[in-house]
Amino acid sequence: MKRTILPVLLCLLLLLLWSSRLLTGEKTFLLKDADTGKVFLKMPVKEGEIFSITFVHSVNKSPVTDEFLVEDEGFSSYRTLFTSFGAGMESGAEEGQVLTYEEDGTMVLSGFDNHYKSFQLIVGTVSDHMLKIGGEEISLRDLCGRNTSVEITIRN
């Protein structure tokens, strides 16, 4: 009788832990090498949390910050912040999007309808990509290496 109780209790405990994670909306942010699958960063995130990636645009040499919103299934584009128009940059708002200005002149483009399960980017060789998540700012160049193809995924 004792031999059957322990596995049942363990199963109940695992089920309880799994269901509590679903109820709190906690998910896992994964940053991994897109070619080898090596995990560079794994951390808990919650639905509604925002993470961002900042880089210096290669043509107009000004900073661009792309913000993403953690959703029930993956994540979506939330806002893009930039300081100047130019080649390769947005020139205005498309249908459904809104372009506003902050007090310091930063342009904020929002109203995107882009949803992702994952996406890939190549870590900069000239300019770094800075990941901001959970109150931390992380250099992708230091963490992953220059010219590394990385994949960002949110898992339930």
C-alpha positions, 0 to 999 in steps of 0.5 A, a space after each residue: 500500500 505504501 508503494 502506491 501512495 508515494 507515486 500518487 502523491 508525487 503525481 499530485 504534487 507535480 500537477 499542483 505545481 503545473 496548474 499553479 504556474 498556469 494560473 499565475 500566467 508565468 511563462 518562460 523566456 528563452 534565448 537560444 542559438 538558432 543553429 545549435 539550440 544552445 540556451 543562452 538565457 532562460 527566465 520566468 516572465 508573466 503575461 502582460 510583461 514587456 521586454 525590449 531590444 535596443 540597437 543602433 540603426 546601421 544607416 541613420 546611426 541612431 538608437 531604435 528600441 523595439 518593445 514586445 508584449 508577452 501574451 497568452 500564446 507567445 508575444 507581440 510587437 508593442 511599440 518602437 521608439 526612435 529619434 530620427 527618420 531615415 533610410 530603413 526606418 518608419 516614415 509614418 504610421 500605417 493603417 491602425 498604427 499611431 505615431 506620437 512624440 515624447 517630451 524629449 522628441 523620441 518618436 513612438 510608433 504603436 498599434 502593431 498587429 504582429 504576433 510571434 511564437 518566436 523570432 530570430 535576429 543576428 547579434 550585431 557586429 558593429 553595434 550591440 543589441 541590448 535586451 531589457 527584461 525583468 529589470 535587467 539590461 543584457 548585452 547580447 554581444 557579451 552573452 551570445 557573441 557577435 554575428 550569432 543567430 539567436 532565437 527568442 521564444 516564450 513558452 507556457 
